[in-house]
Amino acid sequence: MENTFSSKPEYIATKTAQTIQALIPTLSNSEARVAQYILLNLDSIAYETGASIAEKASVSQITVSRFLKRAGFKGIASLKSTLQKEFIPVHLDASEANLKESRNKNSGQLKSELQAMVRLYEQFETEEWDTLVRRVSAANKVYVTGFQSIRGAAEDFARRLLLARSNVQYLSPHDGMLAEWIDYPTLGGSKYDALVIFDVVPYAGESQKLCQLAQELGIQLVIITDEFCHWARQYNACSIYAKSKSGLFLESTWGLVLASNVLVDAVANKSTKANQRSKRWQDLSKELKLF
C-alpha cells in the first residue's frame, strides 16, 4: 500500500506538534532532545525508526520509547499514523518535483537542505519570530556572543547588525570576563538590553550560565540554534531553530547564517536610520582606500 504521508515533500503539522511542544518543559533533557528533533523533522518522520531517531538525537532507544509513551503514542508506528492523518501538504515549485527524477549524487543532499530551508522560513512567519525581531530592534543595547565553531558566525552577525542599528557589541566572556556587565542593573522602566546567543551541539557550558545571569540582570534573550536545543525556552528566550544534520561530514551551519541575515534585514526594516547608517558606513570605509 502506498504511504501517502511519505509521498508528499512538505507538510505542516497541527495538534500533535502543539502537544509535543507543550510537553517539553516536563521532560528530562534526553527526552526533550527527542521531542525537539521530532518537532523540527515532522516532514521526514515517515522514514524514521526508533533507532534512527535515537541515533540522530544522541539518546538511547529506551529514551525514545519512553518519550513516545509520555506523549501518548504506543510506538513510532502510532506517531506516524497520527501525523499522516493530521498533515496538510504544502507543495514547493517544480524544481522540488524534479529532484525525484535527478540522478545526481547530490540530489538527496539538496532535497534535505531545501526541506530545512522551508522549515526555517515557516518559522519566519510565526508570532515568536515577530517577537524576536521586536526584542532585538527595541533593545537599548544588543550583545552578541557565540562559542566554539559557531563563534565566527556570531561575530559576523554583530558587525552586520551594527549597520542596521546602533549599540551592538560582541561579547566574549572568555576574554572580558563579563566586564561589560559590571554596572548592571542600570536600566529602568521599559528600557532593556538584549543578548543574542549562537550555539549548536555540543552546547557550550557557558551558554546556559549566561542565560541564567542575563535573566537575573533583566537582559532579554534571543537564541539562534540548531534542532536539538531544548533548553532555550526555560530562560524565556525567543528562539530560532535551524536544522544542522543533513548528511554532510560536519553539521551544516548555513541555516544559522541565513536566520541571522534575515534578522538583520528585519531590524533594518524597522529602523528609520538604517539607510542613513549604511550610507555613513560606506563613506567611512572609502576613507580607508582599501578598494
Number of C-alpha atoms within 10 A of each C-alpha: 3 6 9 10 23 16 10 16 16 19 22 15 17 12 12 18 18 11 12 20 14 10 15 21 14 10 15 12 15 18 24 25 27 26 26 21 22 20 19 20 17 19 24 18 23 20 10 15 16 18 16 14 20 21 12 13 21 13 17 17 16 13 18 26 20 15 23 21 13 15 17 13 17 13 17 20 15 13 17 20 13 14 23 19 11 16 19 15 15 12 12 13 8 8 8 15 14 10 15 11 9 11 9 10 8 10 15 16 13 15 17 15 20 14 21 22 18 15 21 20 15 12 18 18 10 11 10 15 17 15 14 23 21 14 21 26 24 18 19 16 18 27 21 24 25 25 21 12 12 17 17 14 18 25 19 15 23 22 14 16 26 18 20 24 24 15 12 23 18 18 24 18 15 9 8 10 11 12 11 13 13 9 8 12 12 11 14 8 5 8 13 19 20 22 26 26 24 28 23 23 13 9 16 14 9 13 18 16 11 17 24 15 12 19 15 12 16 17 23 23 27 26 24 24 26 27 22 28 23 22 16 19 15 12 15 13 21 20 22 23 22 27 25 22 18 17 12 9 7 9 14 16 18 15 21 24 18 15 22 22 15 14 21 22 17 17 20 21 14 15 15 11 14 20 15 12 17 16 11 12 12 10 11 11 11 10 8 8 7 6 5
